[in-house]
Amino acid sequence: MNRITTIDVTRGLVMVIMALDHVRDLLHTSATTQDPTDLAVTTAPLFLTRWITHLCAPTFVFLSGMSAYLSVKKQQHSPSSRLFLLKRGLVLILLELTLVNFAFWFDIQFRTILLQVIYAIGGGLVVVSLLARLPVRWVGILGLVIIFGHNLLQAVPVPASHTARFVESLFFRVNVFQPSPSFALIVGYPLLPWLGIMLVGFAGGSLLDQPLVRRKQTLLRLGLASLGLFLLLRFINVYGDPVPWSVRKDTLFTMLSFINVTKYPPSLLYDLLMLGVALLLLSLADGADNAITRWLTVYGKVPMFYYIIHWYAVHLLMIAMILIQGYAWHDIRPGTMSFGRPAGAGVELGLVYLVWGGLVLALYPLCRWYGRYKASHPSAVLLRYI
């Protein structure tokens, strides 16, 4: 089995899971009024529906780092390989600001700009292109320092200057900037915390140089070690997440509090938990060849294509839902930080799951076609970026 297939299978799995979160975001009845991870108001099914999708972003970023390592190694650490990472990073940022943000809001005026995972991956690739000449071990150590230390930045006061606060948010802190009622910029994925994950992923790419049995064992041990450290630090309840766990109304909700780690920005405990699971998935996927892994690989080979297409599809499904429920076109009013969904529109969680399953299956032939088209046109420069 080609080693890169291990990445494709794992990435395909989290891409399938990711679509669930976005369908919930745009179609679920309480998506605009209720935080699914707020244990004071949520239900266990809703919490777990949101929580399982926490796996997606860190796995994407980690695997992007692994893929960057393989790309650099394939071209024998040549300047052209680093230049490609730089250009790919800039292209991803451009896509985030244009095609992706339009898919979010369907607003031709671009009254809201949301910097999410594609911004974080793009910015991370730009930095990796500069660090790729360093020994892999140094890159990995730098990533670990960021992962284990960036929670200390929570104690740093917010700058008073608007310009300084904006620059700081791009790198360190989640924030919303609204200079006027008709425009808002949301920094949802500040670069530094996600960069730590990508750098560790870049160093982790060297594991794929090992023989199959050895690397499966290494991935398994690293995954278990990450989860073990999460359990230890979370139980101590002192450092690693800005929100400590607490005893709740019953055992189930106490357990949910224990695993309710902070994503925005990703805390140390969030990283340990989610990357621990991701490493276990990589270990399971490595060397596996069956109907499920082949199915997941179809999605995993075309991540950017899937990401863009699925957002447009989900948004169109939201519009269809609104019209089917009796609202008129003029009731759909996208605006600043708004998808434009009328307050009463939405479906229950069970139907969210049905729509999600149908969407994933509907995207399969498109992803298979694009994957084959891309493979048959290796000289097409644009296809290397999408």
C-alpha positions as CSV (number, residue, x, y, z in Angstrom):
1,M,0.0,0.0,0.0
2,N,1.3,3.4,-0.9
3,R,2.3,5.3,2.3
4,I,0.4,8.4,1.3
5,T,-2.8,6.3,1.3
6,T,-2.6,6.2,5.0
7,I,-2.9,10.0,5.1
8,D,-5.7,9.9,2.5
9,V,-7.8,7.3,4.4
10,T,-7.5,9.3,7.7
11,R,-8.1,12.6,6.0
12,G,-11.1,11.1,4.2
13,L,-12.7,10.0,7.5
14,V,-12.4,13.4,9.1
15,M,-13.7,15.0,5.9
16,V,-16.8,12.9,6.2
17,I,-17.2,13.8,9.9
18,M,-16.6,17.5,9.1
19,A,-19.6,17.7,6.9
20,L,-21.8,16.7,9.8
21,D,-20.8,19.8,11.7
22,H,-21.5,22.1,8.8
23,V,-24.9,20.6,8.1
24,R,-25.7,21.1,11.8
25,D,-24.4,24.7,11.6
26,L,-26.8,25.7,8.8
27,L,-29.8,23.4,9.2
28,H,-30.3,22.5,12.9
29,T,-33.1,24.3,14.7
30,S,-31.0,25.7,17.5
31,A,-27.7,26.2,15.7
32,T,-28.0,30.0,15.7
33,T,-29.2,30.3,19.3
34,Q,-27.5,27.5,21.3
35,D,-23.9,26.5,21.9
36,P,-23.9,22.7,21.6
37,T,-21.0,22.4,24.0
38,D,-22.6,24.6,26.7
39,L,-23.4,21.9,29.3
40,A,-25.9,24.2,31.0
41,V,-28.3,24.1,28.1
42,T,-27.2,21.3,25.7
43,T,-28.3,17.7,25.4
44,A,-25.9,14.7,25.3
45,P,-26.6,13.8,21.6
46,L,-26.2,17.5,20.5
47,F,-23.0,17.8,22.5
48,L,-21.5,14.6,21.1
49,T,-22.5,15.6,17.6
50,R,-20.5,18.8,17.9
51,W,-17.7,17.2,20.0
52,I,-16.8,14.4,17.5
53,T,-16.2,17.1,14.8
54,H,-13.5,18.7,17.0
55,L,-11.3,15.9,15.6
56,C,-11.4,17.4,12.1
57,A,-9.4,20.7,12.2
58,P,-6.4,19.4,14.1
59,T,-6.2,16.3,12.0
60,F,-6.4,18.3,8.8
61,V,-3.6,20.6,10.0
62,F,-1.4,17.7,11.3
63,L,-1.9,15.8,8.0
64,S,-1.1,18.9,6.0
65,G,2.2,19.0,7.9
66,M,2.9,15.3,7.1
67,S,2.1,15.9,3.4
68,A,4.4,19.0,3.4
69,Y,7.2,16.7,4.7
70,L,6.6,14.2,2.0
71,S,6.5,16.9,-0.7
72,V,9.8,18.3,0.5
73,K,11.4,14.8,0.7
74,K,10.1,13.8,-2.7
75,Q,12.0,16.8,-4.3
76,Q,15.0,16.1,-2.1
77,H,14.7,19.3,-0.1
78,S,15.2,21.4,-3.2
79,P,14.4,25.2,-3.2
80,S,11.5,24.4,-5.6
81,S,9.8,22.2,-3.0
82,R,9.9,25.0,-0.5
83,L,8.7,27.5,-3.1
84,F,5.8,25.2,-3.8
85,L,4.8,25.1,-0.1
86,L,5.0,28.9,-0.1
87,K,2.8,29.3,-3.1
88,R,0.3,26.7,-1.9
89,G,0.0,28.5,1.4
90,L,-0.7,31.8,-0.3
91,V,-3.2,30.2,-2.7
92,L,-5.0,28.7,0.3
93,I,-5.2,32.0,2.0
94,L,-6.6,33.6,-1.2
95,L,-9.2,30.8,-1.5
96,E,-10.2,31.4,2.1
97,L,-10.8,35.1,1.5
98,T,-12.8,34.5,-1.8
99,L,-14.4,31.2,-2.8
100,V,-14.6,29.8,0.8
101,N,-16.0,32.9,2.4
102,F,-18.6,33.3,-0.3
103,A,-19.6,29.7,0.3
104,F,-20.0,30.5,4.0
105,W,-22.2,33.5,3.6
106,F,-23.5,33.7,0.0
107,D,-23.0,37.4,0.3
108,I,-21.7,39.1,-2.9
109,Q,-20.9,42.2,-0.8
110,F,-18.5,40.2,1.5
111,R,-19.7,41.9,4.6
112,T,-18.2,39.2,6.7
113,I,-14.8,37.6,6.4
114,L,-14.2,34.5,8.5
115,L,-10.6,33.2,8.9
116,Q,-10.9,29.5,9.6
117,V,-9.0,26.3,9.0
118,I,-7.9,27.1,5.4
119,Y,-6.3,30.3,6.6
120,A,-4.5,28.4,9.4
121,I,-3.3,25.7,7.0
122,G,-2.2,28.3,4.4
123,G,-0.4,30.4,6.9
124,G,1.2,27.3,8.4
125,L,2.5,26.2,5.0
126,V,4.1,29.6,4.5
127,V,6.0,29.2,7.7
128,V,6.9,25.6,7.0
129,S,8.3,26.7,3.6
130,L,10.8,28.9,5.6
131,L,11.6,26.2,8.2
132,A,11.8,23.2,5.9
133,R,15.6,23.6,5.6
134,L,16.0,22.9,9.3
135,P,16.5,19.4,10.7
136,V,13.2,17.7,11.1
137,R,13.8,17.1,14.8
138,W,14.2,20.9,15.4
139,V,10.9,21.6,13.5
140,G,9.1,19.0,15.7
141,I,10.6,20.4,18.9
142,L,9.5,23.9,17.9
143,G,6.0,22.6,17.3
144,L,5.9,20.9,20.7
145,V,7.0,24.1,22.4
146,I,4.2,26.0,20.8
147,I,1.6,23.3,21.6
148,F,2.7,23.0,25.3
149,G,3.4,26.7,25.8
150,H,0.9,28.8,23.9
151,N,-1.7,28.6,26.7
152,L,0.6,30.9,28.7
153,L,-0.3,33.6,26.2
154,Q,-3.8,33.8,27.8
155,A,-2.2,35.8,30.7
156,V,-0.8,38.4,28.3
157,P,-3.0,41.5,28.4
158,V,-5.0,42.5,25.2
159,P,-3.2,45.4,23.5
160,A,-5.0,48.7,23.7
161,S,-4.3,49.7,20.1
162,H,-6.8,48.5,17.5
163,T,-4.0,47.8,15.1
164,A,-1.9,45.9,17.6
165,R,-5.0,43.9,18.7
166,F,-5.8,43.0,15.1
167,V,-2.2,41.8,14.4
168,E,-2.1,39.9,17.7
169,S,-5.4,38.2,16.8
170,L,-4.1,37.0,13.5
171,F,-1.4,35.0,15.3
172,F,-2.6,34.4,18.9
173,R,-6.2,35.2,19.9
174,V,-9.7,34.6,18.6
175,N,-11.4,37.9,18.0
176,V,-14.1,39.7,16.1
177,F,-13.5,43.1,14.5
178,Q,-16.4,45.2,13.3
179,P,-15.3,48.6,12.1
180,S,-18.7,49.3,10.8
181,P,-22.2,47.8,10.9
182,S,-21.8,46.6,7.4
183,F,-18.5,44.7,7.8
184,A,-17.0,42.3,10.2
185,L,-13.8,40.2,10.2
186,I,-13.7,37.1,12.5
187,V,-10.4,35.6,13.4
188,G,-11.5,32.1,14.3
189,Y,-8.2,30.3,13.8
190,P,-5.3,32.4,14.9
191,L,-2.1,31.1,13.3
192,L,0.3,30.3,16.1
193,P,-1.6,27.5,18.0
194,W,-2.4,25.7,14.8
195,L,1.1,26.2,13.5
196,G,2.4,24.1,16.4
197,I,0.2,21.2,15.2
198,M,1.4,21.6,11.6
199,L,5.1,21.6,12.7
200,V,4.6,18.5,14.7
201,G,2.9,16.9,11.7
202,F,5.8,17.9,9.5
203,A,8.2,16.1,11.9
204,G,5.7,13.2,12.1
205,G,5.9,12.8,8.4
206,S,9.3,11.2,8.9
207,L,7.5,8.3,10.6
208,L,6.3,7.3,7.2
209,D,9.9,6.5,6.3
210,Q,9.8,3.5,8.7
211,P,8.8,0.0,7.8
212,L,5.1,-0.7,8.0
213,V,5.0,-2.7,11.2
214,R,7.4,-0.4,13.0
215,R,5.5,2.8,12.1
216,K,2.2,1.3,13.0
217,Q,3.5,0.5,16.4
218,T,5.1,4.0,16.7
219,L,1.9,5.7,15.7
220,L,-0.1,3.6,18.2
221,R,2.3,4.3,21.1
222,L,2.4,8.0,20.3
223,G,-1.4,8.1,20.2
224,L,-1.8,6.3,23.5
225,A,0.9,8.5,25.1
226,S,-0.9,11.6,24.0
227,L,-4.2,10.4,25.4
228,G,-2.5,9.3,28.6
229,L,-1.0,12.7,29.1
230,F,-4.4,14.3,28.4
231,L,-6.0,12.2,31.1
232,L,-3.3,13.1,33.6
233,L,-3.3,16.8,33.0
234,R,-7.1,17.0,32.7
235,F,-7.5,15.1,36.0
236,I,-5.0,17.5,37.7
237,N,-7.2,20.4,36.3
238,V,-4.5,23.1,36.7
239,Y,-2.9,23.8,33.3
240,G,-3.7,23.0,29.7
241,D,-7.2,24.4,29.2
242,P,-8.8,27.8,30.2
243,V,-12.0,26.0,31.3
244,P,-11.5,23.3,34.0
245,W,-13.8,20.4,34.2
246,S,-16.3,20.1,37.0
247,V,-18.8,17.8,38.7
248,R,-22.2,18.2,36.9
249,K,-25.8,17.1,37.5
250,D,-25.0,13.4,36.8
251,T,-22.2,11.1,35.8
252,L,-22.7,11.5,32.1
253,F,-22.5,15.3,32.1
254,T,-19.5,15.1,34.4
255,M,-17.8,13.0,31.8
256,L,-18.8,15.4,29.1
257,S,-17.3,18.2,31.2
258,F,-14.1,16.2,31.4
259,I,-13.8,16.0,27.6
260,N,-15.2,19.4,26.9
261,V,-11.9,21.0,25.8
262,T,-11.4,24.4,24.2
263,K,-11.1,24.7,20.5
264,Y,-10.9,28.5,20.0
265,P,-8.0,28.7,20.1
266,P,-7.0,25.1,20.5
267,S,-5.8,24.4,24.1
268,L,-3.0,22.0,25.0
269,L,-5.6,19.5,26.3
270,Y,-7.6,19.8,23.1
271,D,-4.5,19.1,21.1
272,L,-3.5,16.1,23.2
273,L,-7.0,14.6,23.0
274,M,-7.7,15.1,19.4
275,L,-4.2,14.4,18.1
276,G,-4.1,11.3,20.2
277,V,-7.2,10.0,18.5
278,A,-5.8,11.1,15.1
279,L,-2.6,9.1,15.7
280,L,-4.6,6.0,16.6
281,L,-6.6,6.4,13.4
282,L,-3.4,6.7,11.4
283,S,-2.1,3.5,13.0
284,L,-5.3,1.7,12.1
285,A,-5.4,3.0,8.6
286,D,-1.7,2.2,7.9
287,G,-1.6,-0.8,5.7
288,A,-5.3,-1.4,5.7
289,D,-6.9,-2.1,2.3
290,N,-10.6,-2.9,2.3
291,A,-13.9,-1.4,0.9
292,I,-14.1,1.2,3.6
293,T,-10.5,2.5,3.3
294,R,-10.9,2.6,-0.5
295,W,-14.1,4.5,-0.1
296,L,-12.6,7.0,2.3
297,T,-9.5,7.4,0.1
298,V,-11.7,8.9,-2.7
299,Y,-12.6,11.8,-0.4
300,G,-9.1,12.0,1.1
301,K,-7.3,12.5,-2.2
302,V,-9.2,15.7,-3.0
303,P,-9.5,17.6,0.3
304,M,-9.7,21.2,-1.0
305,F,-12.1,20.3,-3.8
306,Y,-14.3,18.5,-1.3
307,Y,-14.1,21.3,1.2
308,I,-15.2,24.0,-1.2
309,I,-17.9,21.9,-2.9
310,H,-19.4,20.6,0.3
311,W,-19.8,24.1,1.7
312,Y,-21.7,25.3,-1.4
313,A,-23.8,22.2,-1.2
314,V,-24.7,22.7,2.5
315,H,-25.6,26.3,1.9
316,L,-27.8,25.4,-1.0
317,L,-29.5,22.7,1.2
318,M,-30.1,25.4,3.8
319,I,-31.9,27.6,1.2
320,A,-33.9,24.6,0.0
321,M,-34.9,23.8,3.6
322,I,-36.0,27.4,4.1
323,L,-38.2,27.5,1.0
324,I,-39.7,24.0,1.7
325,Q,-40.7,25.2,5.2
326,G,-42.8,28.0,3.6
327,Y,-40.5,31.0,3.7
328,A,-40.1,33.2,0.7
329,W,-36.9,34.3,-1.0
330,H,-37.1,37.8,0.6
331,D,-36.9,36.1,4.0
332,I,-33.4,34.9,3.3
333,R,-31.3,37.9,4.2
334,P,-27.5,37.3,4.5
335,G,-25.8,40.1,6.3
336,T,-22.9,40.8,8.6
337,M,-22.2,37.6,10.6
338,S,-25.4,36.1,9.4
339,F,-26.2,33.2,7.1
340,G,-29.5,34.8,6.4
341,R,-31.6,32.0,7.8
342,P,-35.0,33.1,9.3
343,A,-35.2,32.6,13.0
344,G,-37.9,29.9,12.8
345,A,-36.3,27.8,10.1
346,G,-34.5,24.6,10.9
347,V,-34.8,20.8,11.3
348,E,-34.3,18.5,14.2
349,L,-31.0,16.6,14.9
350,G,-32.2,13.3,13.4
351,L,-32.9,14.9,10.1
352,V,-29.6,16.7,10.3
353,Y,-27.9,13.2,10.3
354,L,-30.0,12.0,7.3
355,V,-29.1,15.1,5.3
356,W,-25.5,14.7,6.2
357,G,-25.4,11.0,5.1
358,G,-27.1,11.9,1.8
359,L,-24.7,14.8,1.2
360,V,-21.6,12.7,1.7
361,L,-22.9,10.0,-0.6
362,A,-23.9,12.5,-3.3
363,L,-20.4,14.0,-3.2
364,Y,-18.7,10.6,-3.7
365,P,-19.0,10.5,-7.6
366,L,-17.9,14.1,-7.9
367,C,-14.8,13.4,-5.7
368,R,-14.0,10.2,-7.6
369,W,-14.3,12.0,-11.0
370,Y,-12.1,14.9,-9.8
371,G,-9.6,12.6,-8.3
372,R,-9.2,10.7,-11.6
373,Y,-9.2,13.9,-13.6
374,K,-6.5,15.4,-11.4
375,A,-4.4,12.2,-11.6
376,S,-4.6,12.1,-15.4
377,H,-3.5,15.8,-15.8
378,P,-0.3,16.0,-13.7
379,S,1.0,18.9,-15.7
380,A,-2.0,21.1,-14.9
381,V,-0.5,23.6,-12.5
382,L,-3.8,24.9,-11.1
383,L,-4.9,21.3,-10.1
384,R,-2.0,21.0,-7.8
385,Y,-3.5,23.7,-5.5
386,I,-7.1,22.4,-5.4
